[in-house]
Amino acid sequence: MLIVAFIVEMIIMIGIPIFLWVFLTKKFNLQMSLVWAGAITFVLSQVVHIPLNHALGILKGGRGVALWPLPAMALIAGLSAGICEEVARYLVLKFWKKEARSWKEGITFGAGHGGIESLILGLLVLSTFINMLVLKSGGLERLNLPEETLLKLKQQVEAFWSIPWYIPLLGGLERIFAITMHIAWTLLVLQALVRKNILWLFYAILGHALVDGIAVFMKMKGFSIPLIEGTVFIFALLALWIILKLRAEDMAGEIKEGNSIS
């Protein structure tokens, strides 16, 4: 059952982004370059985000922000993600993808951003799954490792195969939630450019920081994974509402523009 759950997780994490990219570009007659721009934006944001988290002490821990009270540490972790990714989105849309100003272009760009994250994580899960499958099937004995190292590796393999079957499925669902939120945050950033009001960028940063910060807090506090993912799901529903709300406004604007032309 666990193997099936991992396969389903990988299909979601790798397959959903690819399907979404093809579907959106075909449906809205858009270039795939908009997807790649979103994907590149995510990668560029991590060039800043990962070293920043390391400098702050969030990664590896034991120093800096990691020694702060948990609420403060979670807040900084959330803001680190929100600022790096949303500012990256803003800069790319402002200075590179200047033509992308509609709702359909916004969700396609956002799907590229959130989709590439899911794809990368999915490939990492696939790599780990294959390694653990090989080790489970007797690969440990062929490694010729020191006894102490071999014992630790056996414990890691046993821990991997002893997780509840629903955990990988929740991991797959989390990627769907995350892509939904990436699309919503992209649309908020886009409003900062369309409406010429920088406050919308801060709304995107706040939303991103809030969900990441709460997730970090709950994880560090030892909340169960289903409860954490349930909380993320609530934010994903809010993100979906934002997407639909801005879609309605975009359509109303198109109708108004069409009437003025006629």
VMD Tcl script that draws the C-alpha trace (Angstrom):
set ca {
  {0.00 0.00 0.00}
  {2.85 2.38 0.85}
  {4.50 1.79 -2.53}
  {1.23 2.61 -4.29}
  {0.90 5.77 -2.19}
  {4.39 6.90 -3.19}
  {3.63 6.24 -6.86}
  {0.46 8.32 -6.62}
  {2.40 11.11 -4.86}
  {5.01 11.18 -7.62}
  {2.38 11.17 -10.35}
  {0.74 14.19 -8.70}
  {3.97 16.09 -8.04}
  {5.42 15.52 -11.50}
  {2.35 15.00 -13.66}
  {0.04 17.77 -12.42}
  {2.45 20.64 -13.23}
  {3.13 19.31 -16.74}
  {-0.59 18.81 -17.39}
  {-1.36 22.28 -16.05}
  {1.29 23.93 -18.24}
  {0.02 22.27 -21.39}
  {-3.64 22.85 -20.51}
  {-3.28 26.56 -19.70}
  {-1.12 27.44 -22.71}
  {-3.47 25.58 -25.06}
  {-6.68 26.92 -23.49}
  {-5.57 30.56 -23.46}
  {-3.40 30.37 -26.59}
  {-0.31 31.50 -24.70}
  {3.37 30.82 -25.27}
  {5.14 28.25 -23.10}
  {7.77 30.95 -22.49}
  {5.41 32.43 -19.89}
  {5.52 29.13 -17.99}
  {9.32 29.05 -18.23}
  {9.49 32.64 -16.98}
  {7.53 31.62 -13.88}
  {9.75 28.58 -13.41}
  {12.94 30.62 -13.77}
  {11.55 33.13 -11.27}
  {11.20 30.38 -8.67}
  {14.77 29.18 -9.27}
  {16.15 32.73 -9.07}
  {14.23 33.39 -5.85}
  {15.86 30.33 -4.28}
  {19.31 31.63 -5.22}
  {18.60 34.34 -2.65}
  {16.20 32.47 -0.34}
  {18.38 29.45 0.49}
  {21.59 31.42 1.32}
  {19.48 33.90 3.28}
  {17.95 31.11 5.38}
  {21.42 29.70 5.96}
  {22.75 33.10 7.02}
  {19.81 33.61 9.38}
  {20.38 30.20 10.93}
  {17.02 28.81 9.81}
  {18.75 26.06 7.87}
  {20.76 23.56 9.97}
  {19.80 25.50 13.11}
  {21.76 25.88 16.29}
  {22.44 29.58 15.76}
  {20.88 32.91 14.80}
  {17.13 32.98 14.31}
  {16.87 29.28 15.13}
  {17.62 30.18 18.77}
  {14.79 32.72 18.94}
  {11.41 31.89 20.50}
  {9.46 29.64 18.13}
  {6.77 32.21 17.12}
  {9.46 34.74 16.15}
  {11.51 32.13 14.30}
  {8.45 30.92 12.38}
  {7.57 34.52 11.49}
  {11.07 35.19 10.12}
  {11.00 31.91 8.17}
  {7.67 32.88 6.63}
  {8.82 36.39 5.78}
  {12.02 35.03 4.26}
  {10.02 32.91 1.83}
  {7.40 35.57 1.18}
  {9.81 38.42 0.50}
  {12.23 36.41 -1.67}
  {9.59 34.79 -3.87}
  {7.09 37.63 -4.17}
  {9.71 40.31 -4.83}
  {11.25 38.01 -7.46}
  {7.81 37.66 -9.08}
  {7.32 41.42 -9.01}
  {10.70 42.20 -10.58}
  {10.33 39.62 -13.35}
  {6.81 40.76 -14.23}
  {7.77 44.44 -14.08}
  {11.01 44.35 -16.05}
  {10.92 41.16 -18.14}
  {7.38 39.96 -18.79}
  {5.95 43.43 -19.28}
  {3.25 42.12 -21.62}
  {1.81 39.74 -18.98}
  {-0.92 41.78 -17.35}
  {-4.11 39.72 -17.73}
  {-5.65 37.14 -15.39}
  {-4.94 34.26 -17.77}
  {-1.30 35.30 -18.12}
  {-1.02 35.66 -14.37}
  {-2.27 32.15 -13.59}
  {-0.05 30.66 -16.31}
  {3.01 32.44 -14.90}
  {2.02 31.33 -11.39}
  {1.58 27.74 -12.58}
  {5.13 27.88 -13.91}
  {6.43 29.16 -10.58}
  {4.58 26.70 -8.37}
  {4.77 23.88 -10.90}
  {8.54 23.81 -11.18}
  {8.82 23.64 -7.38}
  {6.48 20.63 -7.40}
  {8.40 19.03 -10.27}
  {11.77 19.44 -8.54}
  {10.44 18.05 -5.27}
  {8.75 15.20 -7.16}
  {12.03 14.22 -8.78}
  {13.71 14.26 -5.36}
  {10.98 12.00 -4.00}
  {11.45 9.69 -7.00}
  {15.21 9.51 -6.39}
  {14.74 8.76 -2.69}
  {12.03 6.19 -3.43}
  {14.25 4.31 -5.90}
  {17.20 4.33 -3.49}
  {15.08 3.07 -0.62}
  {13.52 0.41 -2.82}
  {16.97 -0.87 -3.81}
  {18.22 -0.84 -0.22}
  {15.08 -2.61 0.98}
  {15.61 -5.33 -1.62}
  {18.99 -6.33 -0.21}
  {21.20 -3.55 -1.47}
  {22.58 -2.83 2.00}
  {24.68 -5.96 2.10}
  {26.52 -5.02 -1.08}
  {27.67 -1.62 0.17}
  {30.56 -2.92 2.32}
  {30.09 -0.15 4.87}
  {31.43 -0.04 8.44}
  {29.10 -1.77 10.89}
  {28.11 1.44 12.67}
  {27.31 3.24 9.39}
  {25.43 0.19 8.13}
  {23.32 0.10 11.29}
  {22.36 3.78 10.93}
  {21.46 3.24 7.28}
  {19.31 0.23 8.17}
  {17.46 2.36 10.71}
  {16.84 5.04 8.06}
  {15.51 2.45 5.62}
  {13.24 0.92 8.26}
  {11.95 4.35 9.26}
  {11.22 5.21 5.63}
  {9.17 2.05 5.04}
  {7.33 2.31 8.35}
  {5.63 5.67 7.71}
  {1.81 5.58 7.42}
  {0.57 5.06 3.87}
  {-1.40 8.33 3.85}
  {1.69 10.53 4.41}
  {2.86 10.39 0.75}
  {-0.69 11.11 -0.41}
  {-0.80 14.19 1.81}
  {2.54 15.23 0.32}
  {0.99 15.08 -3.15}
  {-2.06 17.05 -2.04}
  {0.19 19.66 -0.46}
  {1.73 20.34 -3.88}
  {-1.73 20.96 -5.33}
  {-2.44 23.36 -2.46}
  {0.93 25.06 -2.98}
  {0.43 25.53 -6.73}
  {-3.00 27.05 -6.04}
  {-1.43 29.51 -3.61}
  {1.44 30.34 -5.96}
  {-1.12 31.24 -8.63}
  {-3.07 33.42 -6.18}
  {0.05 35.21 -4.92}
  {1.12 35.82 -8.54}
  {-2.24 37.44 -9.28}
  {-1.86 39.68 -6.23}
  {1.62 40.73 -7.39}
  {0.19 41.37 -10.85}
  {-2.38 43.73 -9.32}
  {0.48 45.84 -7.95}
  {1.54 46.46 -11.55}
  {-1.88 46.71 -13.20}
  {-3.35 49.00 -10.52}
  {-0.02 50.76 -9.90}
  {-0.40 50.16 -6.17}
  {2.53 48.53 -4.35}
  {0.22 47.49 -1.48}
  {-0.83 44.46 -3.52}
  {2.76 43.21 -3.41}
  {2.67 43.44 0.38}
  {-0.62 41.48 0.39}
  {1.13 38.71 -1.55}
  {4.12 38.76 0.83}
  {1.79 38.67 3.83}
  {-0.25 35.75 2.49}
  {2.85 33.77 1.59}
  {4.56 34.53 4.91}
  {1.47 33.66 6.91}
  {0.96 30.18 5.48}
  {4.67 29.32 5.58}
  {5.11 30.71 9.08}
  {2.12 28.85 10.49}
  {3.26 25.61 8.83}
  {6.75 25.99 10.33}
  {5.30 26.77 13.75}
  {2.97 23.76 13.69}
  {5.72 21.42 12.49}
  {8.17 22.56 15.17}
  {5.44 22.26 17.81}
  {4.89 18.63 16.84}
  {1.43 18.92 15.33}
  {0.37 15.92 13.26}
  {0.95 16.04 9.50}
  {-2.79 15.67 8.72}
  {-3.53 18.68 10.93}
  {-0.78 20.74 9.30}
  {-1.99 19.84 5.81}
  {-5.55 20.58 6.85}
  {-4.45 24.08 7.84}
  {-2.62 24.52 4.53}
  {-5.80 23.36 2.78}
  {-7.73 26.24 4.38}
  {-5.18 28.70 2.95}
  {-5.49 26.97 -0.43}
  {-9.26 27.55 -0.34}
  {-8.61 31.23 0.41}
  {-6.17 31.31 -2.51}
  {-8.79 29.75 -4.78}
  {-11.26 32.43 -3.72}
  {-8.71 35.12 -4.62}
  {-8.17 33.51 -8.04}
  {-11.90 33.40 -8.80}
  {-12.52 36.89 -7.39}
  {-9.82 38.42 -9.58}
  {-11.08 36.42 -12.56}
  {-14.51 37.99 -12.13}
  {-12.96 41.46 -11.96}
  {-10.85 40.74 -15.04}
  {-13.92 39.62 -17.00}
  {-15.88 42.68 -15.87}
  {-13.01 44.87 -17.09}
  {-13.01 43.12 -20.47}
  {-16.77 43.61 -20.84}
  {-16.50 47.28 -19.89}
  {-13.66 47.79 -22.36}
  {-15.62 46.03 -25.10}
  {-18.67 48.21 -24.47}
  {-16.58 51.41 -24.59}
  {-15.07 50.39 -27.92}
  {-18.45 49.56 -29.44}
}
mol new
graphics top color blue
foreach p $ca { graphics top sphere $p radius 0.5 }
foreach p [lrange $ca 0 end-1] q [lrange $ca 1 end] { graphics top cylinder $p $q radius 0.2 }
display resetview
